[in-house]
Amino acid sequence: MKLENKISASLMCADPFNLGDIIVSLEKHKIDYLHIDIMDGKFVPNLGLGSDYIKALRRHTSLPFDYHIMVKEPDDIINLLDIRQNDLVSVHYESSFQIQRTLENIKKHNCKVMIAINPATPLCTLEEVIYYIDGINLLMVNPGFAGQNMVHNCMRKADKVGRIIRKFNRTDIIFEVDGNISCENARKLKKYGANLFVAGTSSLFSSKNLTENIFKFRSSLQE
């Protein structure tokens, strides 16, 4: 089953002083998800969006959330995040000593549970969890900061992820790509099977003309 290509708008890359207007525009143009980066300053060297920010967002939008949790021991914060049925939740393989238990804990929220793979994470780890997950979030940069260039080997790695998905007959799986997802990179990654694209400073928020940027990015997914 081939999944529809979808867009997840990275709020980490949005102008916080105009966030209300940005959310309205994203809803108007039927963006599929709001991508929310949660960071603790330990698992990655940066701090990200917290539970109060998330609760405020919930009051102003009906769009589902695409959580990318970059913290040590994510089980400690899962219940703070107001996870809902249509949300996606990605956790890193290395973030928990008992990753299968963490995935099961997230599934209790009736959301889609995903494993996040860093540029240097061995892909053999996927084989141990492939039947526990609804999706894979392949990081094309080392996570923590916006505006980075893609790590050199990640296009080749995306190809390998697509092959693993087909090997295990999990074509129903969400294959998300995150980091330096420009229009050009999105076109390439789509050929490897990616179907969810995190759009940030390289695409949706590359200039102030959000409407034009959305049109260009969506068009690149249809080519």
SULMO-V76184 format. One record per helix or strand. SS is the DSSP state (A for helix, B for strand). FROM is the first residue (numbers start at 1). TO is the last residue. If there is no record, write none. Layout:
SS|FROM|TO / SS|FROM|TO
This chain:
B|6|10 / A|11|13 / A|16|28 / B|33|40 / B|47|47 / A|51|58 / B|64|70 / A|74|76 / A|78|80 / B|88|92 / A|93|95 / A|99|107 / B|112|117 / A|124|129 / B|135|139 / A|154|167 / B|174|178 / A|183|191 / B|196|199 / A|210|222
